[in-house]
Amino acid sequence: MTDIPDLAGRTFLVTGATSGLGLESAKALAAARGHVILAGRSPQRLAEAQRQIPQDTESLLLDLADLESVHKAADNLPVDSLDVLMNNAGIMAPPLGRTVDGFETQIGTNHLGHFALTGLLLPKLADQGARVVTVSSTAHRMGRIDLDDLNYEHRKYSNWPAYGQSKLANLLFMAELDRRVRAAGWSLKSVAAHPGFSSTNLQFAGPAIAHNPVGKQMTRLMNAVMGQSAESGARPQLYAATMPGVRGGDYYGPKNLFETRGAPKLVGRTDAAKDEDVAAGLWDLSEELTGVTFDLTTRPKSSRA
């Protein structure tokens, strides 16, 4: 964390900033003198997160599982420009559920909500040096994108493959955004990161929703034995968000024990995560489902470093 450069004058928006990786990221960014906007669903939890950060922060109500909330958050952004959007929030392996807009919960929250938010905030990210950091997972390796049934309306639902699909979608979105902004002549960098095996509340979301006490106990045991701290798990996304030398399309994760823990490094991804045809198809489908399009026709005018 002490390697993070001085972030004075730079503004960051972190989704899912009330706990886990998001909260630890917000703490580190604020400690490095960045101005941090904490985004989350609960006013009470946002207030508590702000109390844990001694530096000046702002909060923003945002429910990624509700497109109306995403639009309101974009409209209510308390700053005129952003240097970094950290798409961190997520849900992992719950039973089949639907967002407010009828999307399968995991693809709706982890991908479509962040897709819409990024598109709506794109005009705020036009400055030199701006970055979009999308948090994925090694679980992308089990993922498969079904463009004909992205929301499990016809095929049989299984929570872990659905999680893998959403995390694969994160990487495809990151790469397609990078291709599109570069083709449009923007300096925006679209990058991704994953936290390895980190002990956070994310692992409890599925068992909690399923009312599965055995699952909760197994999760506690695995976190105690295998998990690194949320602070350590946040390092790859903080590296992607702040360090010099980061290039558009980069993907960072922990370097040790099969990418489960350790300092950040560039990591690989599956061939499915590099499929440009699927990425383009997912982009078009995401625009159709969310109603949000990315306006890249106008070159950014700002030149703030």
N, C-alpha and C positions, 0 to 999 in steps of 0.2 A: 504493500500500500504506500510505502514511503517513496516509491519510484514515480508515483503519479505527479505529473508536472503541475506548476501553479496554474490554476484554472480561473483566476480572477478575470472578470469580465465575460465569462462564458456561461451560458444558460442551458440547463439539462432538464428534460422531462423524463421521469422514470415511472412506468406503469407497474402496478402491483408493488407499490413502495411502502406498504404498511407492515410487511414482514419479510423474513427470509432474504433471498438474494436481492430483492428490490430495496429493502430497508438498508441492508449493508452497503449496497451500491450508493444509495443516497447519502449515507453517513460519510463514505469515503470521498465522494464528490464535493460535499459541503466542507469537509475538513481541508480539502485542497483549494478552498475559496471559490468553488463554483456556486452559481446560483441554481438551486434545485427546486423543481416543481414536483411535489409528490402527488401521484395520481392513484386513486383507489375508490372503492365502492362505498365505504362507510365513513361518514363524517367523524364519528367517535374514534375509529382506528386511525384516521388521518391525523386527528388532533394528538393522539397518543404518540404516533410516529414523530410528529413535529417536536413533541416534548423530549424525545430521545436525542434530538439533534440540536446541539447548542447554537449552531450557526443559523443565519437567517434563511428560512425556506418558505415556500408557498404551497398550498394544497389545491387540488383540482378533483372534483367528483367525476368519476368515470367508471361505468360498468360496461366492459367490453362485450358482454352477452346481450346488449341492448343497443341497437344502432341509433335510436333516438338519444340515448345517453352519450354515445360517441360524438354525435353531431353537436350536442350541447357543450360537451367538454371542449371541442375544437373552437366553438364560438366563444366560450368563456375563458380561453387561454389568457392568463394575466400578463403576458408579455407580447411584444410585437414580433420577436424573432427567436428562434431556437438554434443552438449550436449542435445539440445532440438529442435525438429521440431514442430512448432505450425501451424497446418493446420487450419487456421482461415478464409481465403477468402471465399466468397460465393455470390450467387445471389438469390433473393427471388421473386417468383411469377410473372415472366414475361409472356407475351404471348408465344405461341409455337415458339421455335427457335432451331437452330442447331449449334453446335460447328463446328470448322474447320474440325473435323474428322467425322462429321455427327451424333454426339450424341445429344440427347435432352439437351438443354442448362443447366438445373439445375442439372441433374444427371451427366452430363459431366463435369461441373465446380466444383460442390460441392463435388462429390464423385470420379469420374473416374480420374480427373486431380490430385487430392490429392493422390489417390491410386498409380498412376504412379510415382508421385514425391517421395512418401515415399519409394517405391520399389527401385527407382534409387539411393536414398540417403542412403539406408540401410547400405552399407558398411561404411559410415561416422558416423553411430550411434552405433558403436560397443562398445563404452567405458562404463565402469561401471557408473551407474547413468544416462545414456541417457534416454530420454523420447520422445514419440510422443504424442502430445496433439491434438485431433481432436475436432473441435467445432461443436456441434450439436444444437438442438433446442427442445423446448417442442412440436413443430410442428411434431416431429417424431411420436407423438401419433395419428396423422391422416394418417400416412403413411402405405403403403402396397407395398412390393417388388413383382414385376411381372417379374420373371426371363425369361419368354417367350417373353416379350415385354417391356424390361427395358426402351427403348428409344422412346416409344409412336409412333411406326411405324404402328401399326394396331388399337390400342384402341383409343377411343376419349380422347383428351387432355383436362385437366383442370389444371390451374396453381397452385392452392393450394394443391390438392392431389399430384401433381408432386413434389412440394416443400417438402411435407411430406415424400414422397418416398426417396428423396435425403438425408434428415436429418435422416431418419431411416437407410439408407445405411451407413451414418457416424458412427452410433453406432454399427451396425453389423460389419463393418470393424474394428473399434477399438477393439471389443471383440475378433474377429477372429485373428487379429494380436497379441493380448495378448496371446491367446492360443498357437499360432504357435511359438512365440519366447520363451515362457516358455518350450514348448516341445523340442525345439532345444537347451535348456540350456543357452539361452542368458539372460542377466540381464536387457535388455531394458524393460521399462515400457510403455505400451500403455494405455492411459487414455483419457477421454473425459470431456467436459464441455459445459454448455450452459449459455447464458447471461441474461436470463429472458427477460423482456420487456425493451429494451434499445433504446434510441433515437439516431439512426445512419442513415447514408445514405442508408443502406441496404433496409429500408422500402420504399424508393423512387424509387428503381430500376424497380420494376414491373410497377407502374404507369407511370414512365418516358418513358419506352420502349413502353408502350401502348398509349402514348400521352393522358393520362387521367387526365385532370385538377381537376376533382372532387375527384379522388382518391388521388391526391397529397394533396389537402386541407384536406381531411379526415385524411390522414396520419399525417400531421402537427398537427392537433387537438389532435389526439390520443397520439402522442409523447409528446405534451405539458401537457396533463392531466395525462397520465399514465406512460410515459417513465421515466426511470432513466437515468442518464448520461452515456455516453460511458465509461467513467473512471470507474464508478461503475459496469457497465456490464462486464467489462474486468476482474473483480476480480476472478470469478470462473476459468477461463482459466489460469490466473496467478498463482492461488493456485495450480492447477493441474501441472503446469510447474515447480514450484520452491519449494514448501513446503515439509519439511520432513514428513514421514509417509504416503505419497501417495503410493497406491498399484496399480499394474497393473489391469486393468479392472474397476477402479473407475470412477464414473461419478459425476461431481460437478455442482451445480447450486445455484441460490440465495435462501435464506431460508424463505423469507417473502412473503405474499400475493400470495399464490399458485405458488411460484417459479418465481414471476415476478420481484422481487427486493430484495436487502439486501445482507448481507455477505454470503460467500460461505458455502455450506454444501454438504455432500453426498446426492444425490437424486436418485429416482427410475426411472425405464424405463418400457415400456410395455413388455408384454410377447413376442410380435413380435420382439422386440429388443434383446431378449434373445434366439431366435431360432437358435440353432447351425447348424441345417441342412440348413436353408436358408442362414445363414452367410457363410457356406462353399460353397454353390452354387453360391452366389454372388461373392465370392473370385475367384472362377474358371472362372466365366463369365467376371469378371473385368480383369483378366489376359489375357483372350482371346481377349477382346475388345481393350485393351491398348497395348498388346504385351509386357507388363512388368511382369516379374516373380521375386519373392522374393527368393534370395539365402540364405537359412538358414542352409545349409549343413555344412558350415565352422564355427566352433566355433570362436567367437571374441577373438583376441589375446591381445587387449589392456587391461590394468588394471588401467587406470587413474581414480582417485576418483573424 
